[in-house]
Amino acid sequence: MAFLSGWQGVLGLVLVVAFFASAIFAPLFAPYDPNAMDIPARLSGPSLSHLAGTDQLGRDTLSRLLYGGRVALKIAALGVSLSMVIGLFLGMIAAFGPRWLDALLLLIFDSVRAFPTIILGLATVALTGPSLGLVLVIVIVTSIPQYARVTRTAALSLRGTEFIQAERALGASTARILGHHILPNVVGPLLILAAMDVPVVVSIEAGFSFLGLGVTPPTASWGTILNEGYLVIRDAPWMVVAAGVPLILTTLGFTFLAEALRDVFDPRMTKGR
């Protein structure tokens, strides 16, 4: 199988599966209730009873990391999938629609991408208050343009090809051309982009939660654990390290997975290396 022929694909798949499994089955893997406080054991270092130590309220850090992975998975799964579907739809409209609509959509895409994500988040929080739903909306809005542009570029490159012209000459509708010929050819690049986008989305969620703009206490998140660890980094440095490790492993896993997917969908890239 080409996907598993290289070590990057295997390692990426293992890390991605570990990310999904640890998040989905967090209640089974977590040794403690993530919100259970044990004040006498506050800021305890790593031990057999608390493998990643405890925080300033005596809560088990490992349990909170596992439950924080559920928040990251929720934002990544919903944010990336919805962004990809909406971007795919808008990109095809831009490629096969009238020129004025294409120009209008490109203007909107460029405007959204030009606006800094953090500034957009701060401005929105000032109006609505922090919430996980707000982070999800910001992720979707800021991610749609890249999927739409990739779809538009791929669709335009196929629009003038001979087999598409032949389909038109045979009386095929635009819907049939998009569904049977354009869509299968743009799915590959979009999947590669989605795999590369997951760690970005996870980092955005962690960043907003670190700033207090994401999940609200006592919900566990990798960003909130980093924030709490930063406040007591001199007394309990293991909290920052423990929260940083899953972010690094998630980024590596999906990056390697994207590289493997690229080799599968575009073998010419492999030959050139």
N, C-alpha and C positions, 0 to 999 in steps of 0.2 A: 504494500500500500504506500503510495507516494507520500501521503501525509505523515506517515510515521517512519520514513526512510532516514531522516536526520535527527540528531540529538535535540535540536531546538524544538522540533514538533513534538517529540515525546515529552520533554521537560515542560514545555508550554501546556500540553494537554494535562499532565499530572498536576501542575500548579492550578490550572483553571478548574479541574475537577475537585481539587482540595478546597478551593475557594467556595464553589457551589455547595459541596457537601458540608463544610463547616458552618456555612450560613443556614442552609435548609434544616440541618439536624442539630442546630445549636442547643436546643433543650435537652438532647440526649448526651451531647459531649460536654456541656458546661457542668463543672463539678459543684457549683453553687448557684443560688439565685443571684442574678447580676445586680439586683438592687438591695440585697440583704446587707445591712450594716453590722459591723463588729468593731465597735470603737476601741476596745482594748488591743485589737490587732491592727490598728491603723498604721499605714506606712511600713508594713512588714516587708522584708526583702523576700526574694524568691526562695521557696522551700518546697518540701515534698507535699505539704498541705496546700500551699498556694504557689504554683509553679511560676507565675509571673508577678508574685507579690500582691500587695493590697494598696488601695488608694487612701486618701486622707480620711475617708469615712469607714475604712476597714472592709470595703467591698472587694471581692476577688477580681483582680485585673483580667485574668484569663477568661473568666465567664463573661465579663463585660466586652472583651474583644470579640468573642464568638457571637454575642448578640449584636454587637456593633457591625459585624459582617452582614447581618440580615438587613440592616438599614442600607449599607452600601450596595448589596445585591438588589434590593428593591428599587433604589434610585437608578442603578445602572441598567437593570432589565427594562424597567418602564421607560426611562429616559432615552436609551439607545434605540429600543424597538419602535417607539412612537415617533422619534425623530427620523428614523430611517424610512418608515412607511410614509409619513407626511412629506419628507424630502423627495422620496421616489415619485410620489404623485405630482408634486409641484415641478420637479425637474422634467418630467415627461410633458407636462402642460407647456412649460417654457420652450421645450425643443420642438414640439409639434403644433403649438398654438400660433396665433398671429404675432407679427413682429412687435407690435405695441405692447402686447401682454408679456412677451419675452423681456423686453426692455424694462417694463415696470417691475417684474419679478426680480430681475437682476439688481435693480436699484434697491429693492427691499432687502435682498440677501446681503448686498454690500453694506447697507446701512446697519443691519443687525450685527454683522461680523465686526464692523468698525467700532461698535460700542463696547467698552470694556465690561466683562462679565461681573467683576466685583462691584464696579460702579452701578451697574444695573441692579445688582442684588441689594446694595445699600439703599438705593433710591426706592426700590420696591418695599423693602422692610420698613422704611420710614412711613410708608402709607398703610401697610397691612399687618406688620409685626412678624417676628420670626416663626417659621413653621417648615416642616418637611415638605409639605405640598408646594410651598413657595420655591424651595430649592429645585423640585422636580420641574416646575413650570419654567424656571430660568434655564435649566439644563436643556429642555426641549426647544425652547425658543432660540437659544444661541447655537444649538447643534443642527437645526433643520437646514440652514443655508449650505453647509458643507456637503450634506447628502444630496441636496437638490442640485448643486453645481456639478458634482460628479455624475449624477444621472443625466443632467442636461448635456454635458460634454460627451458622454458615451453615446447618448441617443443621437446627437447631431452627427457624430462620426459614422453612425450606421444609416442615418436617414437617406443619404445619397448613394448608398451602395447598390449594386446591380440587383441583388436578390430582393431588396425592398422595392425597387422600381418595378421589378417583374411582378411582385405581389400586387402592387397598385394597378398595373396593366391588366391583371386578371380579375380586378374588381374587388380586391380585399379591402375591408373597412379599416379605418384608422385604429379602432379598438382591437381588431384582430392582429394588426401589425404590431401594436404595442404589446399585446399579451403573449403572442406566439414567437415574436422575433426580437423585439427590443428588450423586454423584461428578462429573458434568460441570459442575455449578454451583459446586463448591468448588475445582476445579482452578485456575481463574483467580486467586483471592485467594492460594492457596498458592504459585503460581509467582511472583507479585509479592513475597510475603514471602520466598521462597527467594532471589530476586535481591537483595533488600535484606540478607539474612542472610549472603551469601557474604563481603563485606568484613568483617563482624563476626567470622566464623569465622577468616578470614585474620589479622585483628588479634589474635585470641585465641592462635592458634598462634605468631605472632611475639612476643607478650607472654610466653608461657610459655617460648619458646626464649631470649628476652632474659634471663629470670630463671634460666635453666639448668634448666628443668623439662621442656623439650621434646626436640628432637633432640639427640643426643650427638655430640661432635666425632669425626671431622672433617667430618661431614655439613653441607652448607651450608644455611642457612636465613636468611630476611630478619631474623629476630629475633637470631640469633647474630651476623650481620654488624653489626647495630646495636650489640650489646653490645661486640663487638670494636672498633668504631669509637669508641664512647663512651670506652673506656679510653685511646685515643690521639687524642682529638678535637683537642687542641692541636697535634699534629704532623701529623695526617692527617684534616682535617675532611671530605674528600671521601667517606670511607667512610660516615659518617652520612647525608650528603646522598644518596649513591647508593642506600643501602638504604631511605631514606624515600620516594624518588620512586616506585618501583613500588607501595608501599602506598597512596600518594595516588592514583595513576592507577587502581589496581584499585578503590578505593572510589568514585571518580568514575564509572568505567565502569559498574559494577553499579548504582549509584544512578540514573544516567541511564537505564539499561536498565529498571529497575523502574518509573520514571516513564512510559516508553514503553509498557510492558506494562499499566500501570494505565489509560492512555488507550485501549488496545485492548479490554481486558476490561470497562471501565466508562466508556463514552463520555460519560456524564452528567457525570463529573468534568471532562472537557475543555470542555464547554459552559459550565460554571460559572466558568471562568477567563477 
